[in-house]
Amino acid sequence: MTKVAIWCRHETDNLIGIGTDIPWHIPSDSKFFADVINGQDVVFGRKTYESVSPKVLENCAVWVLTGDKDYETRCPKADKVVTDIRAFKEFEGDLYIGGGAQVYQAFMDGAPKLMPDIVVDCVYGGAVNAALSGERIDITPCVDIMKKKYFKLTDDFDRDGVKAALWVKKGDFVEQSVLKRLRLLLESR
Ligand SMILES: NC(=O)c1ccc[n+]([C@@H]2O[C@H](COP(=O)([O-])OP(=O)(O)OC[C@H]3O[C@@H](n4cnc5c(N)ncnc54)[C@H](OP(=O)(O)O)[C@@H]3O)[C@@H](O)[C@H]2O)c1
């Protein structure tokens, strides 16, 4: 029953998206994200869900947060709609939180039972695609919460300009099997 948030943010401003796009293209980081969520339960906000390739979600049980109770997912058998985030308080398995900003914030800033136990913090230090237009979406409030309420468990694992590390919520027991899985994925990315 472990909750894991995973994001990749831009180093200087915590940007994670422009409009519906992630404003960089780092194949090793996209693969790492796909490996982390592979075979897992994963929750997205409706906007991110609509921008993620269905191929990446093939082996996942997907939960889509939306205020629209009539929302139809691309694959109603596998991808389920949730309109009240409190439903995740007593979630039975492990849950991976895949964004976007509204959803990270709702979990990080939510009730203690919603807060992720672990954050996979990936930080991209390179240039952002300046050609994109649209709203600039950052997760500074989530990063502030992470720095205050979590401790950094691992060193940075650096690849292709992205530094990734695990952060764990202070004062809580964390399931070792989940940590072990994430460590192995970090080391092999
Ligand atoms: N770099 C990364 O790691 C990363 C990861 C994921 C996403 N992104 C980027 O993030 C951006 C999208 O983020 P976003 O914040 O704009 O959108 P989002 O969080 O993906 O989706 C927002 C939508 O989710 C629903 N929602 C959110 N919180 C809810 C709650 N508590 N209860 C019920 N429904 C809720 C609402 O859907 P309705 O409008 O249908 O009611 C809301 O409009 C994109 O640019 C994407 O590429 C980046």
The ligand as an ORCA input file, in Angstrom:
! r2SCAN-3c Opt
* xyz 0 1
  N       7.447     16.280    -16.672
  C       6.658     15.387    -16.074
  O       7.121     14.538    -15.312
  C       5.182     15.414    -16.325
  C       4.370     14.376    -15.839
  C       2.995     14.443    -16.066
  C       2.452     15.532    -16.758
  N       3.279     16.490    -17.212
  C       2.740     17.678    -17.892
  O       1.837     18.326    -17.003
  C       0.885     19.051    -17.786
  C      -0.520     18.702    -17.322
  O      -0.671     19.059    -15.973
  P      -1.984     19.829    -15.440
  O      -1.749     20.167    -14.014
  O      -2.313     20.924    -16.399
  O      -3.142     18.747    -15.645
  P      -3.401     17.301    -14.998
  O      -3.076     17.311    -13.548
  O      -2.788     16.274    -15.858
  O      -4.975     17.182    -15.212
  C      -5.812     18.141    -14.652
  C      -7.228     17.611    -14.678
  O      -7.328     16.475    -13.844
  C      -8.550     16.512    -13.141
  N      -8.289     16.648    -11.707
  C      -7.166     17.146    -11.132
  N      -7.266     17.075     -9.787
  C      -8.474     16.535     -9.518
  C      -9.155     16.183     -8.318
  N      -8.616     16.421     -7.106
  N     -10.377     15.630     -8.399
  C     -10.945     15.388     -9.617
  N     -10.337     15.676    -10.798
  C      -9.122     16.253    -10.739
  C      -9.352     17.653    -13.737
  O      -9.982     17.094    -14.878
  P     -11.325     17.683    -15.558
  O     -10.939     18.976    -16.182
  O     -11.706     16.647    -16.569
  O     -12.346     17.829    -14.455
  C      -8.265     18.596    -14.162
  O      -8.630     19.523    -15.149
  C       1.141     18.679    -19.257
  O       1.984     19.673    -19.834
  C       1.918     17.377    -19.139
  O       2.748     17.139    -20.270
  C       4.629     16.459    -17.011
*
